[in-house]
Amino acid sequence: MLDTLTQVAKYEKTISQVALNWVKQYQAVAAVISSFTQDRQQIQKNVEALSFQLDKEDLQLLSDRSSTLFKQPGDIYSYER
């Protein structure tokens, strides 16, 4: 997955910023939770990660790669049970 995130470099963002943005744009995700920090630089990087849009091709590339790596049997709620 890191290799695929690295391919999405045209945005001039870090891998973690691309990953956070992808999760934000992922259709099944209602909210993105990032870790608590008082580090102003980290807060700024997180804000920057959420302030741009990945294009459709990159979203599809990341989703396709993720689905091949992380197979989940059953529904997502099975993890909560």
N, C-alpha and C positions, 0 to 999 in steps of 0.2 A: 504494500500500500504506500510505503514511503517513496518508492520509485515512481509510482503514478502521481503522487502529490508533487514530486519534484518536476515532473513533466509539465505541470501547470504553473510555469514560472513567468509567464508573460505579464503577470500582474505586479511583478516586483514586490512580492510579499513573501514572508517566511512560510515554511511548510506548515507550521502550526496555525498561522493566519489563514492560509488556504483551507486547512482542515476545518477550522472553526466556521469559516464562511460556508463551506459545503454543507456542514451539519445544519446551519441556519437555513439554508435554502432547500434542504431535503424535505420532500413533501410530507412525510409522516412525522416530522418534528414540530412540536408546537412552541417550544422554547429552548434556548441554548443556555446551559448552566456552565459557567466558567468558575474556576477556583477562586476562593477569597484571597485577596492580596491587598496590601497597603502600598505596594510598590507602584509609584506613579507611572513609571516607564511601562510596566506590564499592563496596567490599566489602559494606557494610551495604545499599546499594541493590540489589545483586545477590542478597543473601540475602532481602530483602523481595520481590524479583521472583519468587522461587521458593516463597514461603510462602503463596500464595493460589491459588485455583482459578478459572479462567475457566469460565463456564457453557457448556452445550452449544451454545446459540445463537451465542454469540460465537466459540467454536471453529469452528463451521461457517462463520460469516461470514468469518473470517480465512482459513480453508482455501479457501473458494470464490474469494475475491478473489485469493489467491496462485496458485491453479491457472489463473486467467484471465490473470494477468500473466507467469507464468514457465512457459512450455511447455517440456517436456523430451522430446526424442525418445529413444526407447529406454529402457533401464534406467538406474538411478542409477549403476551401476558403470562406465558408459561414461566418466564423468569421471575415474575412477581409472586407466584404461588408457592 
